[in-house]
Amino acid sequence: MRDEHAAIDTNPQLIRNGLERRWDVEDINSIGWKDVEIKKTSEGYDIRATYKVEQPFIANVFLLAKFDKSVTIKQ
């Protein structure tokens, strides 16, 4: 994603469209493209995704995965 948008003059809507397309193809349902923070900075755009996924494992035991990732798209 970072390399794809660093090569073009991008904006938050193009970034969200790219995320939506990619997540549709890869069948990602844990997080939506609307849940991603996109902030304009002096270097370009900072993109941050944070979420938790809880899934039943065995009986009353659940697995919890936490995700927190940030990237910068330089312009």
ROFIDREN-103512 format. One record per atom (N, C-alpha, C): residue number from 1; atom name; x, y, z negated. Coordinates in Angstrom, 3 decimals. Layout:
% residues N
+-----+----+----------+----------+----------+
:   i : at :     east :    north :       up :
+-----+----+----------+----------+----------+
: NUM : CA :        X :        Y :        Z :
...
+-----+----+----------+----------+----------+
***
This chain:
% residues 75
+-----+----+----------+----------+----------+
:   i : at :     east :    north :       up :
+-----+----+----------+----------+----------+
:   1 :  N :    0.828 :   -1.178 :    0.000 :
:   1 : CA :    0.000 :    0.000 :    0.000 :
:   1 :  C :    0.876 :    1.247 :    0.000 :
:   2 :  N :    1.885 :    1.251 :   -0.859 :
:   2 : CA :    2.758 :    2.420 :   -0.981 :
:   2 :  C :    3.461 :    2.702 :    0.347 :
:   3 :  N :    4.042 :    1.687 :    0.963 :
:   3 : CA :    4.772 :    1.885 :    2.217 :
:   3 :  C :    3.841 :    2.272 :    3.362 :
:   4 :  N :    2.655 :    1.689 :    3.364 :
:   4 : CA :    1.671 :    1.974 :    4.415 :
:   4 :  C :    1.261 :    3.446 :    4.418 :
:   5 :  N :    1.046 :    4.035 :    3.243 :
:   5 : CA :    0.574 :    5.412 :    3.164 :
:   5 :  C :    1.702 :    6.444 :    3.088 :
:   6 :  N :    2.908 :    6.014 :    2.750 :
:   6 : CA :    4.034 :    6.955 :    2.694 :
:   6 :  C :    4.423 :    7.411 :    4.096 :
:   7 :  N :    4.124 :    6.588 :    5.089 :
:   7 : CA :    4.510 :    6.903 :    6.458 :
:   7 :  C :    3.536 :    7.851 :    7.159 :
:   8 :  N :    2.366 :    8.100 :    6.557 :
:   8 : CA :    1.367 :    8.964 :    7.185 :
:   8 :  C :    0.986 :   10.101 :    6.239 :
:   9 :  N :    0.348 :   11.118 :    6.771 :
:   9 : CA :   -0.199 :   12.188 :    5.941 :
:   9 :  C :   -1.505 :   11.656 :    5.368 :
:  10 :  N :   -1.512 :   11.335 :    4.090 :
:  10 : CA :   -2.654 :   10.641 :    3.491 :
:  10 :  C :   -3.420 :   11.544 :    2.537 :
:  11 :  N :   -4.540 :   11.034 :    2.047 :
:  11 : CA :   -5.351 :   11.733 :    1.053 :
:  11 :  C :   -6.046 :   10.662 :    0.205 :
:  12 :  N :   -6.679 :   11.062 :   -0.917 :
:  12 : CA :   -7.311 :   10.063 :   -1.787 :
:  12 :  C :   -8.348 :    9.184 :   -1.079 :
:  13 :  N :   -9.105 :    9.735 :   -0.160 :
:  13 : CA :  -10.119 :    8.928 :    0.530 :
:  13 :  C :   -9.482 :    7.853 :    1.404 :
:  14 :  N :   -8.404 :    8.176 :    2.092 :
:  14 : CA :   -7.708 :    7.161 :    2.896 :
:  14 :  C :   -7.120 :    6.066 :    2.004 :
:  15 :  N :   -6.610 :    6.454 :    0.845 :
:  15 : CA :   -6.052 :    5.473 :   -0.088 :
:  15 :  C :   -7.161 :    4.555 :   -0.582 :
:  16 :  N :   -8.300 :    5.107 :   -0.987 :
:  16 : CA :   -9.424 :    4.286 :   -1.463 :
:  16 :  C :   -9.944 :    3.366 :   -0.353 :
:  17 :  N :  -10.033 :    3.872 :    0.877 :
:  17 : CA :  -10.475 :    3.032 :    2.001 :
:  17 :  C :   -9.522 :    1.862 :    2.208 :
:  18 :  N :   -8.217 :    2.115 :    2.096 :
:  18 : CA :   -7.224 :    1.055 :    2.239 :
:  18 :  C :   -7.352 :    0.009 :    1.144 :
:  19 :  N :   -7.588 :    0.473 :   -0.099 :
:  19 : CA :   -7.785 :   -0.467 :   -1.207 :
:  19 :  C :   -9.035 :   -1.315 :   -0.989 :
:  20 :  N :  -10.116 :   -0.677 :   -0.588 :
:  20 : CA :  -11.365 :   -1.401 :   -0.368 :
:  20 :  C :  -11.194 :   -2.468 :    0.718 :
:  21 :  N :  -10.550 :   -2.111 :    1.808 :
:  21 : CA :  -10.307 :   -3.061 :    2.903 :
:  21 :  C :   -9.458 :   -4.238 :    2.426 :
:  22 :  N :   -8.376 :   -3.932 :    1.736 :
:  22 : CA :   -7.460 :   -4.968 :    1.274 :
:  22 :  C :   -8.141 :   -5.895 :    0.272 :
:  23 :  N :   -8.910 :   -5.330 :   -0.658 :
:  23 : CA :   -9.568 :   -6.137 :   -1.679 :
:  23 :  C :  -10.703 :   -6.967 :   -1.093 :
:  24 :  N :  -11.356 :   -6.498 :   -0.036 :
:  24 : CA :  -12.375 :   -7.310 :    0.639 :
:  24 :  C :  -11.728 :   -8.539 :    1.276 :
:  25 :  N :  -10.604 :   -8.346 :    1.946 :
:  25 : CA :   -9.911 :   -9.445 :    2.621 :
:  25 :  C :   -9.387 :  -10.452 :    1.599 :
:  26 :  N :   -8.833 :   -9.954 :    0.476 :
:  26 : CA :   -8.239 :  -10.831 :   -0.526 :
:  26 :  C :   -9.248 :  -11.302 :   -1.576 :
:  27 :  N :  -10.520 :  -10.903 :   -1.419 :
:  27 : CA :  -11.618 :  -11.319 :   -2.302 :
:  27 :  C :  -11.331 :  -10.997 :   -3.772 :
:  28 :  N :  -10.931 :   -9.759 :   -4.040 :
:  28 : CA :  -10.675 :   -9.295 :   -5.396 :
:  28 :  C :  -11.957 :   -8.683 :   -5.942 :
:  29 :  N :  -12.439 :   -9.232 :   -7.068 :
:  29 : CA :  -13.688 :   -8.764 :   -7.661 :
:  29 :  C :  -13.512 :   -8.239 :   -9.082 :
:  30 :  N :  -12.314 :   -8.384 :   -9.653 :
:  30 : CA :  -12.074 :   -7.991 :  -11.041 :
:  30 :  C :  -12.062 :   -6.484 :  -11.236 :
:  31 :  N :  -11.703 :   -5.752 :  -10.204 :
:  31 : CA :  -11.619 :   -4.299 :  -10.267 :
:  31 :  C :  -12.147 :   -3.742 :   -8.947 :
:  32 :  N :  -12.818 :   -2.633 :   -9.031 :
:  32 : CA :  -13.323 :   -1.988 :   -7.822 :
:  32 :  C :  -12.428 :   -0.825 :   -7.419 :
:  33 :  N :  -12.498 :   -0.434 :   -6.179 :
:  33 : CA :  -11.646 :    0.667 :   -5.711 :
:  33 :  C :  -12.013 :    1.975 :   -6.397 :
:  34 :  N :  -13.236 :    2.059 :   -6.926 :
:  34 : CA :  -13.647 :    3.271 :   -7.652 :
:  34 :  C :  -12.992 :    3.358 :   -9.035 :
:  35 :  N :  -12.477 :    2.248 :   -9.537 :
:  35 : CA :  -11.853 :    2.200 :  -10.858 :
:  35 :  C :  -10.387 :    2.612 :  -10.844 :
:  36 :  N :   -9.854 :    2.953 :   -9.704 :
:  36 : CA :   -8.451 :    3.319 :   -9.572 :
:  36 :  C :   -8.302 :    4.838 :   -9.670 :
:  37 :  N :   -7.382 :    5.293 :  -10.522 :
:  37 : CA :   -7.106 :    6.731 :  -10.661 :
:  37 :  C :   -6.130 :    7.161 :   -9.575 :
:  38 :  N :   -6.455 :    8.241 :   -8.894 :
:  38 : CA :   -5.551 :    8.808 :   -7.893 :
:  38 :  C :   -5.366 :   10.277 :   -8.234 :
:  39 :  N :   -4.116 :   10.647 :   -8.515 :
:  39 : CA :   -3.817 :   12.035 :   -8.883 :
:  39 :  C :   -2.790 :   12.622 :   -7.931 :
:  40 :  N :   -3.041 :   13.834 :   -7.491 :
:  40 : CA :   -2.103 :   14.561 :   -6.626 :
:  40 :  C :   -0.972 :   15.097 :   -7.498 :
:  41 :  N :    0.263 :   14.882 :   -7.079 :
:  41 : CA :    1.429 :   15.410 :   -7.775 :
:  41 :  C :    2.290 :   16.172 :   -6.786 :
:  42 :  N :    3.345 :   16.772 :   -7.277 :
:  42 : CA :    4.243 :   17.507 :   -6.391 :
:  42 :  C :    4.982 :   16.568 :   -5.437 :
:  43 :  N :    5.131 :   15.299 :   -5.814 :
:  43 : CA :    5.821 :   14.322 :   -4.968 :
:  43 :  C :    4.893 :   13.615 :   -3.993 :
:  44 :  N :    3.597 :   13.631 :   -4.240 :
:  44 : CA :    2.636 :   12.910 :   -3.401 :
:  44 :  C :    1.403 :   12.559 :   -4.198 :
:  45 :  N :    1.150 :   11.250 :   -4.375 :
:  45 : CA :   -0.004 :   10.774 :   -5.128 :
:  45 :  C :    0.431 :    9.698 :   -6.112 :
:  46 :  N :   -0.020 :    9.816 :   -7.359 :
:  46 : CA :    0.149 :    8.758 :   -8.350 :
:  46 :  C :   -1.128 :    7.947 :   -8.378 :
:  47 :  N :   -0.985 :    6.636 :   -8.294 :
:  47 : CA :   -2.126 :    5.730 :   -8.300 :
:  47 :  C :   -1.965 :    4.795 :   -9.485 :
:  48 :  N :   -3.028 :    4.671 :  -10.291 :
:  48 : CA :   -2.966 :    3.813 :  -11.475 :
:  48 :  C :   -4.224 :    2.962 :  -11.564 :
:  49 :  N :   -4.004 :    1.679 :  -11.816 :
:  49 : CA :   -5.101 :    0.732 :  -12.005 :
:  49 :  C :   -4.913 :    0.048 :  -13.348 :
:  50 :  N :   -5.929 :    0.128 :  -14.195 :
:  50 : CA :   -5.917 :   -0.578 :  -15.479 :
:  50 :  C :   -7.250 :   -1.296 :  -15.646 :
:  51 :  N :   -7.180 :   -2.542 :  -16.049 :
:  51 : CA :   -8.411 :   -3.284 :  -16.331 :
:  51 :  C :   -8.102 :   -4.534 :  -17.138 :
:  52 :  N :   -9.157 :   -5.134 :  -17.695 :
:  52 : CA :   -9.075 :   -6.383 :  -18.445 :
:  52 :  C :  -10.055 :   -7.378 :  -17.827 :
:  53 :  N :   -9.649 :   -8.626 :  -17.817 :
:  53 : CA :  -10.519 :   -9.703 :  -17.343 :
:  53 :  C :  -10.556 :  -10.781 :  -18.418 :
:  54 :  N :  -11.751 :  -11.161 :  -18.815 :
:  54 : CA :  -11.921 :  -12.214 :  -19.814 :
:  54 :  C :  -12.698 :  -13.360 :  -19.184 :
:  55 :  N :  -12.142 :  -14.572 :  -19.289 :
:  55 : CA :  -12.774 :  -15.743 :  -18.697 :
:  55 :  C :  -12.844 :  -16.869 :  -19.725 :
:  56 :  N :  -13.955 :  -17.614 :  -19.749 :
:  56 : CA :  -14.023 :  -18.768 :  -20.643 :
:  56 :  C :  -12.989 :  -19.821 :  -20.239 :
:  57 :  N :  -12.410 :  -20.473 :  -21.245 :
:  57 : CA :  -11.384 :  -21.481 :  -20.985 :
:  57 :  C :  -11.885 :  -22.859 :  -21.421 :
:  58 :  N :  -11.941 :  -23.064 :  -22.718 :
:  58 : CA :  -12.428 :  -24.333 :  -23.260 :
:  58 :  C :  -13.293 :  -24.023 :  -24.485 :
:  59 :  N :  -14.504 :  -24.540 :  -24.504 :
:  59 : CA :  -15.445 :  -24.356 :  -25.626 :
:  59 :  C :  -15.582 :  -22.866 :  -25.945 :
:  60 :  N :  -15.167 :  -22.451 :  -27.139 :
:  60 : CA :  -15.289 :  -21.037 :  -27.505 :
:  60 :  C :  -13.953 :  -20.279 :  -27.375 :
:  61 :  N :  -13.047 :  -20.801 :  -26.562 :
:  61 : CA :  -11.746 :  -20.159 :  -26.314 :
:  61 :  C :  -11.813 :  -19.434 :  -24.970 :
:  62 :  N :  -11.386 :  -18.167 :  -24.994 :
:  62 : CA :  -11.381 :  -17.350 :  -23.781 :
:  62 :  C :   -9.953 :  -16.919 :  -23.456 :
:  63 :  N :   -9.696 :  -16.701 :  -22.188 :
:  63 : CA :   -8.425 :  -16.134 :  -21.749 :
:  63 :  C :   -8.653 :  -14.667 :  -21.405 :
:  64 :  N :   -7.736 :  -13.822 :  -21.839 :
:  64 : CA :   -7.828 :  -12.390 :  -21.575 :
:  64 :  C :   -6.577 :  -11.962 :  -20.817 :
:  65 :  N :   -6.761 :  -11.355 :  -19.670 :
:  65 : CA :   -5.643 :  -10.816 :  -18.892 :
:  65 :  C :   -5.796 :   -9.300 :  -18.833 :
:  66 :  N :   -4.711 :   -8.588 :  -19.152 :
:  66 : CA :   -4.700 :   -7.130 :  -19.077 :
:  66 :  C :   -3.762 :   -6.723 :  -17.951 :
:  67 :  N :   -4.187 :   -5.746 :  -17.183 :
:  67 : CA :   -3.427 :   -5.289 :  -16.028 :
:  67 :  C :   -3.275 :   -3.784 :  -16.108 :
:  68 :  N :   -2.067 :   -3.285 :  -15.934 :
:  68 : CA :   -1.796 :   -1.844 :  -15.921 :
:  68 :  C :   -0.644 :   -1.601 :  -14.960 :
:  69 :  N :   -0.947 :   -1.032 :  -13.819 :
:  69 : CA :    0.062 :   -0.824 :  -12.775 :
:  69 :  C :   -0.050 :    0.583 :  -12.204 :
:  70 :  N :    1.085 :    1.221 :  -12.018 :
:  70 : CA :    1.130 :    2.560 :  -11.415 :
:  70 :  C :    2.143 :    2.565 :  -10.278 :
:  71 :  N :    1.814 :    3.279 :   -9.219 :
:  71 : CA :    2.752 :    3.492 :   -8.114 :
:  71 :  C :    2.637 :    4.953 :   -7.671 :
:  72 :  N :    3.689 :    5.425 :   -7.035 :
:  72 : CA :    3.693 :    6.769 :   -6.471 :
:  72 :  C :    3.853 :    6.673 :   -4.976 :
:  73 :  N :    2.957 :    7.322 :   -4.246 :
:  73 : CA :    3.077 :    7.412 :   -2.793 :
:  73 :  C :    3.705 :    8.768 :   -2.489 :
:  74 :  N :    4.929 :    8.741 :   -2.022 :
:  74 : CA :    5.635 :    9.990 :   -1.755 :
:  74 :  C :    5.204 :   10.563 :   -0.416 :
:  75 :  N :    5.061 :   11.878 :   -0.397 :
:  75 : CA :    4.648 :   12.575 :    0.822 :
:  75 :  C :    5.707 :   13.554 :    1.252 :
+-----+----+----------+----------+----------+
***
